[in-house]
Amino acid sequence: MGGASFPLTVVNQIEPAIGPLIAQVDSRIRVVNQARDVSEPWKTEGADILLTGPSTAWKNAPATPPATWRPARWVQIASAGTDGFPQWFLEAQPVSTGRGNAAVPIAEYVLLAMLAHARRFEIFRVSSPQEWSQQGSAVKYDAPLPTLSGQTLGLAGYGAIGREVARLARSFGMEVRVWRRSPWLDGEEAREGVQAVRDLGTLFGEANHLVLALPLTDETNRIVDRDVLSRSRPGLHLVNVARGALIDDDALLESLDRGLLAAATLDVTSPEPPPAGHRFYTHPGIRLTPHVSWSGPSVAAHLRERITRNIENFLHGRPLESLLDPRRGY
């Protein structure tokens, strides 16, 4: 990747505020700001470095490289996931991602979802003395509300998001079990305070709450299918904060209807949004949110810091942070 050679042009399609930060790294860098929703983001004016993010244009990009496309020396994308970009773009030059930038708000969303489910939070909303008595009398000493303490959290995927969810869950007294595709290093499970399971079906069978934190690849597309869901532990609560296409929607609805799952909290769907009339909008077992789990006050700052660090890494010929492995898809 080789260190700096000037003049150096950076095309910035993320946000104008990044431009001055790059200039502080090296005033010789020329920054060209483009709108994030630019209609043809692959027209990069021969950029050495491209800063871009998911958009409708990238999602609907041609299946083969347009004649106007010229690979950059390096691309930084704002998102952790790469499924919104065409394969020719991801394979043409080194690509680094925003992996981990939103781990904290996403993990807090997961904890909120689990607490709301376990503590039956939504059924308690008192608007009169009569409702106070009616709702309060439903809670009994011999049939208490569940807590997260002592329950088992299953994590499918153990990147930055999975680790942050695990950290918070352990503070609530949960046992954490993990299925991931990468091999574990010697002693890694003990150091992380988690227990590995051999396959996804086993994880579904052992968890009270199961969080999908996997990247979307050819191997994980619709990985949560009827077979996996049929192995669910009774009362399982499924939380998806990764990608909607990890789940077979028909199989999920069938599992909820049959009582194999107790509930599902979905912040992502495929497509987004689901079409009008989709059962996700009305199913009593589904809490649907509009892909907002990533939002937090530090996310943009983390991205800016990562970009400036990676600009410095690029200029000095050092390895880039969160570099994409095109063969694995993350």
N, C-alpha and C positions, 0 to 999 in steps of 0.2 A: 504494500500500500504506500509505502515509501517516502514519507516525509513531504515537506512543503516545496512547491515550486510556484513562483509567482510570475504573472498575475494569476490570482485564484478567484473564481466566481462561485458564489453560493446563491442558488435560487431558493427562496424561502416562501413556501406555500402554507405555513402553519399559522403564524401571527406576526404582525409588524414589530411587536416588542422584542422579538428575538434579534432583529437586525443590529440595534445598538450594542447588545451583549457580544455579538460576534466581532464587532468593530473594536471592542475593548480587548479581545484576545489578540488581534493583530490588525492594525489600521490599514494594512495593504490588501485585505480581503475586500472584494467588491460584492456587495449584497444586492440582489435583485428581488424585491418583494412582489409576490403575486397573490391574488385572492385565493383563499382556501377552497372556494367552490369554482375555481377556474375550470372552464369547460373541457380543456384538453391538457391535463396536468403533465403529460409526457412531452409537451413542447417546452423544453427547459433551456433553450438558447445556448446549448453547449455547456451546461453547468459542470463544474468540477465536483460540486457537492449539491445534492438536492435534499431539502427538508420538506417533507410532505406528510399528509395524513389521510385516513380513509375518507372517501367521498363518493357520491353517486357516480361521478365521472370515472373514477378508478374501478368501481364495481362493475360498470358497464363498458369497460375498456375493450378494444378489439381483441380477438383471440390470438392474434399474431402482432408483432411489433409494428406500429405505424411507420410510414416512411420518414416521418419527422422525428422519430425517437433516436436519441443518441445516448448511450449509457453514460452515467456519471462515474467518477472515480469512487464515489461512495454515496449512499443514500441513508438518511436517518428518517424513520417514520415515527409518527407520534404515538401509534397504538402498540399494544403488546401483541395482538393478533395480526396475522398477515393474510387471512383468508379473503379480505376485501380487495386484494391486489392481484393482477394477472401473473401467471407463473413466469412469463417471459421477463417481466419487470424484476421479479425477485431473484432470478438467476443471472441477470445481465451484469450485475456489479455487487460489491459487498453492501449488505443492508443491515443496519442496526435498528433495534426496536425500542419501544417505550416500556419494555417489560418491567413490572414492579412499580411503576410510577403511581398507580392507583391502588396498591395493595392494602393500604390502611383503610380508606373509605369502603372498599369492597368487603374487607373482613368485618368491619363494623355493621355493614348491611346484613351480612350473614348472621352475625350474633343477634341483631335485632329480629330477624326472621325466626331464628330458633327460639328466642325468648318469647316472642309473641305467640308462637305455636305452643310451646310447652306450658306457658302460664295462662293460655286461653284469653289473651289480653283483649281481643276484640269483642268478646261476648259481654264484657263488663263496661257498660256506659249508662250511668244512673242519671235520670232526669226528674225523679220524683221520690218522695219517701216510700211510696209503694214499690217502686223498682229497686230501691235500696234494700228493702226487706226481701223481695223476691230473688234478686240476684245474690244477695249475701247468704241467703238460706241454702243456696245450691252448693255452697262450699262447706264441707263437713270434715270433722277430725278424722273419721274413718275412711274418707275418700278425698284426700287432699289434692290440691293442684300439683302437677309435676314440677320439678325443677330440672335445670340442666345438670346440676351436680349428680354424678353417678351415671349419667347417660353416656352413650357411645357416639362419637362423631366419626363418620366415615368421610375421608377426603379422596376423591378421584382426581389425582394431579397434585404435585407437591413442588410447585415453583414458588415465586415470591408471594402470591396470593394464598396458596395453601399453607405456607409456613406462618403467615400472619394470622390466618384463621385458627391454625393449631395453637399458636401462642395465646390468643384470647380465650379459646375454648378450654385450655388447660387451667387458666386462671379461674374459670367457673367450675372446676372440678370434673371436667369431662375426660373420659378416656378417648384417645385419638388413634384411629387406625387409618392406614394409608395404602392405597394402591396406586402405583405409578409404573410407567413402562421402563424407566431407566433403572439400571441395577443399583443396589445399595452398596455403599462402601462398608468395610469392616467397622463395626461399632457405631455406624451412623445413626441407626434407629435409636439406640440408647442415648446418644448425645442429644438427639432431637426430642426425645421424650415421646416417641410414637411407636406404634407396632405395625409392621408391614403385613399385608395379606396377599395371597398368591394371585387372585384374579378379581375382576370387577363384580362378578356374581357373588363371590364370598363377601365382599365389602357390603353389598346390598343386604345380604343375609344377616350381618352382624351389627349394623348401625341403627340407631334411633333417628339420627339426622344424617343425611348424606349430601355433601356439597360437590358439585361438578366444577372443577377448576382446571379442565384440560384444554389444550389448544385444539382447534378444529383442523384435522388433517384427513387424508383419505382413509387412514386406519381408524380414526375416531368418529367419522361421520355416521350418525345413527347408532352409535355404540350402545346406547341405552335402549335396548329393544325388548321384545316380549319375553325372550328367554331370561335376560338379566332381571327384568322387573318381576318375573314370576318367582324369583328367589328372595324377594324383599322380606325383611323382618316385619312382622305385624306392627302396624302403627307407624311405619316409616314416613318421615318427612323429607322430601327431596327439595334441594335448593340448587338452582342453576344460575350462576353468575358468569358463565364462560361464553358459550355459543349455543344458540337454539338448536342448530342442526346436530348437536350431540344426541338429541332425543328423538325417538320415533313418536311423533305426537299421537297417533292413533293408539299405539300401545300404551302410552301414558294415560290417556283418557280411559281406556279400557281397564287399566289397573286401578285407577281411582274409582271407577264405577263398581268394580268387583270388590273393593275394599282391600286390595293387596297393598295399596298405599293409602295413608291417612290424608296426606296433603302434599301439595307442591307449591313452592314459591319460585316464580319464574321472572327473572329480570331481563331475560333474553329469549327470543323466539326466532323461528325461521319460517316465513320472512318476518321482517319487522316493518310496520306492525302486522299482526295477524289480520287476515281479511275480515271485512264486516261480517258479522254473524258467526264467527268462529267460537267454538265452545269454551275456549280459554277465557273469554270475557265474562261468561256467566256461570261456569262450573263452580259449585260451592266448595270444592276441595282445592281450588287454585287461587292463589294470590298473585296477580299479574301487575308488574310495575314496568314502566317504559324505558328500560335500559338506562337507569340512573344510578346504579350502585357504584359506579366509578367516580362519581362527583365528590370532590372534596377541596378544601381551600389550599392544600399543598400540592395538588396534582400538576397544575401548570408550572409552579415553581420547580418541582422535581424535573419536569421535562426540560425547562430552560437550563437548569444546572447540568443535566445530562448532555444536552447539545453542546454547551460550552466546553465541558470536559472532553467530549468526543472530538470537537474541533481542535482542541489542544493535542489530543492523542494523534489525530490525523496529521497535524503540522509537524509533530516530532517523531512520526513513524512508529508510534506505540500501538498496541492492540486496542481495538474499539470495544466499548462496553456493549453488552447485550447483542452481540453479533448473531445474525440469523444463520442457522444451518439449513440450507435449502432442501437437503435430502430428508431432514426430519420435519420440516415445516414450522419450526419454532426456534 
